[in-house]
Amino acid sequence: MSVRSILRRVLYTSNTIRYRVEWPRLREAFQQIGKVGTLFDGGCGSGEFARRVLDEGLCEKVIGLEYDDNNYRELQANLGWRPEVQTMQASLLEIPLADASVDMVMSTQVIEHIADHEGVARELVRILKPGGHALITVPHPPEPFPNDDHVRKGYTDADLLALFEPLGLKPLRTDYFLTRNTTDRMKQAWKLPARGVFLPVAWVDQETTCSLDERKSCDPFGILMLFQKKA
C-alpha cells in the first residue's frame, strides 16, 4: 500500500469520511444477501466501493459505469486492469446492457444528481435479473451542506419506495449514515485551514459505534435501501 493510500485512510476529506461511514452500511447489506455473481455499479466514480466489494469477496465480477470524463479516467486507472472488472463510459439513462443481465445493481450517491431519476430507476431495474438485488444510497433530508450539483436535496424512505416499488422491487433493508454529530464535525473542519485535511478522519466520525436506531434518530444525511426484484 502506498503512502498516499495510507494517508487517504487516516486523514479527513469529504471523501474519506464518506467511505468510512458509508462502507460499513454497504458491507452489511451485501452480507445480508450473500456473495453476488455480477454486480453493476452505476455512477461508480473512481471505483472505490466496487474495489472494496471485490477485495472482500462479496461479488465475483463488477461492471462499472461512469459518465464523467475525469472520474472515468480514475476508474480506468484504479480498476480497468483487473480481469474481473468491466468498465464503460455511458449514461445511467441508457445503460448499454441487455435486459435481466446482472445479479445486483448498486448506485451510491448518484441519482440525486439526475433530473430524470425515474428513468434511472427504470434502467437499473431493467438490467436486473428477477430475484436480484438493488442497493441504493442517496442524501437524506435535512441537507446540512448546500450542494449545487444536487437536483433534489434528498430522499426519505417513502420517496425511495415510491420510486422503486412500482417497478417491482420490494424493500429488504433500510439504514442510515452521516449523522448530525458527524456532519457537525465536518462543518467545524470546513472552517479550518485547508478545510481540515490534516485532521484524523476518526475524529470526524461520530457514528461508528452507534446503533441503527441511534443513527436514524440523529438527523442522518445519508440513507441506504436494499431491494429485491420480484421473481
NORVENVEN-V373354 format. One record per helix or strand of 3 or more residues. SS is the DSSP state (~ for helix, > for strand). FROM is the first residue (numbers start at 1). LEN is the number of residues. If there is no record, write none. Layout:
BEGIN
<<SS,FROM,LEN> <SS,FROM,LEN>>
END
This chain:
BEGIN
<<~,3,8> <~,14,20> <>,36,7> <~,48,8> <>,59,8> <~,69,11> <>,85,5> <>,102,7> <~,111,3> <~,117,11> <>,128,12> <~,157,11> <>,169,9> <~,180,11> <~,193,4> <~,201,4> <~,212,6> <>,222,8>>
END
